Amino acid sequence: MAAVVLIPVGIVLSSFLNPATDIWQHLVETVLAGLLVNTFWLVLGVALGTLVLGVGFAWLTAVCEFPGRRMFTWALLLPLAIPSYVTAFVFISLFDFTGPVQTALRDWIGPDLFWFPKARGRFGILTVMILALYPYVYLLARNAFLTQGKRVLEAGQSLGLNQVQGFFRVALPMARPWIASGVMLALMETLADFGTVAVFNYDTFTTAIYKAWFGMFSLSAASQLASVLIVIAFVTLIVEQQSRSRQRFHDTRLSPRMERIGLSGWRGWLACTLAAAVLIAGFVLPVGQLLVWSAGVVVQDFDQRYLGFLGHSLLLSGAAALITAAIALLVAYAGRRHHDPATRVTIRIATVGYALPGAVLAVGIFIPIAWVDRWVTGVAGGALGLQPGFLIQGTVLAMLVAYVARFLAVGHSPVDSAMHRITRSVDEAAMSLGLSGLRMLQRVHLPILRGGLLTAATLVFVDVMKEMPITLMTRPFGWDTLAVRIFELTSEGEWERAALPAVALVLAGLVPIILLVRQSEKA
């Protein structure tokens, strides 16, 4: 299963066999130091921001009671449905120097707005990326806190800890695998992001990859820069996993349903205000602006084509979600059953595809598929006199292969985290009853892993809906999706017309997110 990711990653890494020394010399002398600094601050800021927002709101909605908690439980996941590049161009249009916010402030206060943060600066891109990516941490951390309940705090209180100490010393360490998985997903998405950093003109490794590819016309230099991203992601994964290699996070039973911690008075309203502020900034404001733009173009733009765009997006997202969740389950189960170094290394490599820029990964998939097609065509022509044409490239199968390679990490993280909760004694009890292998997986593990599998499928579904480079480069002729439509319009500067497919994409992504939250509440 891991070969689906190993092949394109290996092709990208093989670019070091033929280094582009002249381009590398130019990069080292001009922009490489700046790329490293920008990437470092972006990764650090996103990690801290998503950690604070994701874990904080996960704890509040899972364990505490405050005004509006039921609504915020699912509403705080809504920013996940908006592509970060869409939030970026809405943010720029509203808060840039010529935008309505700064224009209104200059009319009200005066022309000197030196205190107002630059919309296109580091503060702006960090704000957009954190608001777009914190739901990864929120979703996984909330699943962990839901199963803990107040039980862990009561255990801490029996040892002399107050509620705050119990959270930091008991509940938070117990949820570490889920929190780490969410933060790692956010970081890999940050490393691979191109659309958002391009909107902000913020140079990182991904912008350098695209400039090397399309500006310097050097695919080898682009692949070598992408290889650096793979190495960074791989090292980060190893460091995080090794730091908890001796720890175990078992939970043999669900937490009994208990009373939540009541946040009364100003504490409850403070929690409500913070959640509302994040929801407004991350979802209500960008969607509101998209709706305003869409209202002006819907009459002349909306036609039968949009049903095709929506149908293609849903079909690809649904198929990719099911396939990726199934593969993630088998990969996680293999890691549980086999602890040899080869299996561990293969699983770690298999989950770094998420750090690859979509366009570079698409090339890594396209090269072996094109080779297979040529080989089959040659064999068929030489032996049978047939000319079958392209069998794989330019098909939905090629797209699904690329999606699995890109999003296996997204599916693997929640499944593997849920697998940590199953103790070895459960396996031993199942074997004593005559179950082993796939029967144990089906009868014992699958019911316990249902929540993790549902989370994995939902995350992959939403990510594939938003994916643009892979879809653009590997789709069959005429297989346009909502993301492709957004790209075509924004590349022509038609920002207001791009709002209509963006709204349709957001609405399509909301359904699985709401269903996921409702299912987790029932569980």
C-alpha positions, -999 to 999 in steps of 0.1 A, spaced: 0 0 0 28 24 8 42 20 -27 15 43 -40 33 71 -21 68 57 -24 69 58 -62 62 95 -67 83 104 -37 112 83 -50 109 99 -84 111 134 -68 140 124 -46 159 108 -75 163 143 -90 193 147 -67 211 122 -90 213 150 -116 216 182 -96 209 216 -113 241 232 -99 237 265 -118 202 271 -105 211 261 -70 240 285 -70 217 313 -81 192 303 -54 219 302 -27 233 336 -37 199 353 -39 169 339 -22 176 307 -3 182 323 31 150 343 28 131 312 18 143 294 49 135 323 72 100 328 58 92 291 59 105 288 95 84 317 108 53 305 88 56 269 102 63 281 137 34 306 137 9 281 123 20 254 147 15 276 178 -17 292 165 -34 260 155 -23 244 188 -38 271 209 -70 275 190 -76 239 183 -68 225 217 -85 254 236 -118 251 217 -117 213 217 -115 213 255 -142 239 259 -168 222 236 -160 187 247 -159 191 285 -172 225 294 -207 241 293 -210 278 282 -236 298 262 -238 286 226 -217 255 232 -240 232 211 -237 255 181 -200 261 184 -194 224 186 -200 220 149 -197 256 138 -160 258 147 -153 232 121 -168 252 93 -136 270 83 -123 236 72 -147 238 42 -132 270 28 -99 266 8 -72 288 23 -65 304 -10 -102 316 -11 -100 330 24 -67 347 13 -81 367 -16 -112 377 5 -89 388 33 -68 409 10 -98 425 -7 -112 435 27 -81 445 47 -56 458 21 -47 495 19 -74 501 -8 -99 478 9 -131 489 26 -118 485 62 -87 507 58 -107 532 37 -133 535 63 -107 539 91 -89 567 72 -122 585 67 -130 582 104 -96 585 122 -74 601 96 -48 591 70 -21 580 94 -28 542 100 8 532 109 -6 510 137 -27 489 114 -10 456 105 -1 451 68 -26 428 52 1 414 29 27 409 56 35 380 78 7 388 102 -18 386 74 -8 352 61 -4 337 95 -39 349 104 -54 333 73 -34 300 76 -42 296 113 -79 302 108 -80 278 78 -60 250 95 -69 250 133 -99 227 126 -75 198 120 -63 201 156 -97 209 169 -114 178 154 -88 153 165 -82 168 200 -120 170 206 -123 133 198 -97 126 225 -112 149 251 -147 135 245 -136 100 255 -118 114 286 -147 134 299 -143 148 335 -129 115 347 -93 125 341 -98 158 361 -114 139 390 -84 115 390 -61 145 391 -81 161 419 -78 129 439 -40 135 437 -42 171 449 -45 189 415 -69 217 408 -88 218 374 -62 239 356 -33 217 368 -53 186 359 -58 198 324 -21 205 318 -7 176 337 -32 148 330 -58 156 302 -34 173 278 -6 146 279 -32 119 275 -45 136 243 -10 141 229 -11 116 200 -43 132 186 -31 168 191 3 159 175 -15 143 145 -36 175 140 -6 198 143 14 176 119 -14 178 93 -15 215 96 22 218 93 24 196 62 -4 215 46 15 247 54 47 233 38 29 223 7 6 253 3 11 274 -28 -22 293 -34 -22 312 -1 14 322 -1 11 332 -38 -19 355 -30 2 372 -3 34 373 -24 51 356 5 81 336 -7 85 301 7 98 268 -7 66 262 -27 68 295 -45 105 287 -52 94 254 -66 69 269 -90 94 297 -101 121 270 -107 96 250 -127 77 277 -147 102 306 -145 135 288 -150 120 258 -168 139 234 -147 119 204 -135 150 189 -118 155 221 -97 118 221 -87 120 184 -78 151 190 -57 135 219 -38 105 196 -32 129 170 -19 140 194 8 103 197 19 101 159 20 132 157 42 119 185 65 85 167 69 101 133 74 125 146 100 97 163 119 76 132 119 105 111 132 113 136 160 77 138 171 71 100 171 105 93 188 96 117 215 67 95 225 80 62 215 81 49 251 47 62 260 14 43 257 -20 59 254 -45 32 261 -82 37 271 -101 5 277 -136 20 280 -155 51 270 -159 78 296 -194 76 313 -217 105 304 -211 131 332 -221 166 339 -200 192 321 -179 218 338 -201 248 340 -185 281 331 -206 307 348 -206 344 347 -179 362 328 -160 330 321 -188 315 301 -194 347 281 -157 351 275 -156 315 260 -186 324 239 -171 357 227 -137 340 217 -155 312 198 -177 337 181 -148 359 171 -129 330 155 -160 317 138 -168 352 123 -132 358 112 -127 323 98 -161 316 82 -188 342 84 -167 371 70 -152 353 40 -185 334 32 -204 367 35 -182 384 11 -184 355 -13 -222 356 -12 -222 394 -19 -199 388 -49 -219 358 -61 -252 377 -59 -239 401 -86 -229 373 -111 -253 344 -104 -278 354 -130 -254 354 -159 -230 328 -147 -250 300 -132 -260 273 -157 -261 235 -162 -223 234 -161 -223 239 -124 -242 206 -119 -214 189 -137 -187 207 -117 -205 197 -85 -211 161 -96 -174 156 -106 -162 171 -73 -185 149 -52 -177 117 -71 -139 122 -69 -141 133 -32 -163 103 -22 -142 77 -40 -109 91 -28 -122 93 8 -134 56 8 -102 43 -8 -78 64 14 -96 55 46 -94 18 37 -57 20 29 -50 41 60 -67 14 81 -45 -14 66 -14 7 70 -22 15 106 -31 -21 113 2 -33 98 21 -9 121 2 -23 151 10 -59 142 46 -55 130 72 -35 148 103 -42 127 123 -11 114 113 -17 78 76 -14 85 80 17 107 102 34 81 79 25 52 48 39 71 66 71 79 77 76 42 41 67 31 27 96 51 50 124 38 31 128 5 10 155 22 40 177 24 46 176 -14 32 204 -35 3 191 -55 18 200 -89 51 183 -81 33 152 -68 12 152 -99 44 150 -120 58 123 -98 26 102 -105 24 112 -142 59 100 -151 55 63 -140 19 61 -153 31 75 -187 59 49 -187 34 20 -180 11 33 -208 40 34 -233 51 -1 -223 16 -16 -226 11 2 -260 45 -12 -272 37 -47 -261 2 -46 -276 14 -32 -308 43 -56 -312 26 -88 -302 -10 -82 -312 -9 -54 -337 -32 -33 -315 -30 4 -306 -50 7 -273 -39 43 -267 -35 57 -232 -50 33 -206 -42 50 -174 -30 86 -179 -58 111 -183 -83 89 -164 -101 90 -131 -79 61 -119 -48 83 -123 -65 110 -103 -74 86 -75 -38 73 -73 -25 109 -70 -52 117 -43 -42 86 -23 -5 95 -25 -13 131 -14 -38 125 14 -28 92 29 -13 111 58 -47 128 64 -65 95 66 -37 77 85 -34 102 114 -69 98 129 -70 61 123 -35 55 138 -44 78 168 -76 58 174 -56 26 171 -35 37 201 -65 34 223 -69 -3 218 -49 -22 244 -29 -54 237 -51 -72 262 -81 -66 238 -61 -85 211 -52 -113 235 -88 -116 247 -100 -118 210 -73 -145 202 -85 -165 232 -119 -166 216 -105 -178 183 -102 -146 164 -71 -135 146 -59 -116 115 -86 -100 94 -114 -115 115 -101 -97 146 -99 -65 126 -135 -69 114 -151 -81 146 -131 -63 173 -111 -34 159 -135 -19 133 -163 -11 158 -138 6 181 -122 25 152 -154 37 137 -150 73 149 -114 75 136 -124 61 102 -153 85 99 -129 114 108 -104 102 82 -129 98 54 -144 133 62 -110 150 62 -100 134 29 -133 142 14 -131 179 22 -94 181 12 -100 165 -22 -129 189 -28 -105 218 -23 -75 202 -41 -66 222 -72 -31 214 -87 -35 176 -89 -70 178 -103 -59 204 -129 -30 184 -141 -44 148 -141 -81 151 -148 -96 136 -180 -106 159 -208 -138 178 -198 -136 166 -161 -137 201 -146 -145 205 -109 -154 234 -87 -117 239 -77 -107 239 -114 -134 265 -121 -121 287 -93 -85 285 -107 -96 293 -142 -115 325 -131 -89 337 -106 -61 332 -131 -79 357 -153 -85 381 -124 -122 374 -123 -124 374 -85 -161 382 -82 -170 355 -107 -148 330 -88 -170 336 -58 -199 315 -73 -180 282 -75 -163 290 -42 -197 292 -25 -208 260 -41 -176 243 -30 -181 255 6 -217 244 7 -207 209 -6 -180 206 20 -203 216 49 -225 185 47 -199 158 57 -185 181 84 -219 186 101 -227 148 98 -193 140 113 -199 163 143 -234 148 149 -220 113 147 -193 121 173 -219 136 196 -240 105 194 -210 83 200 
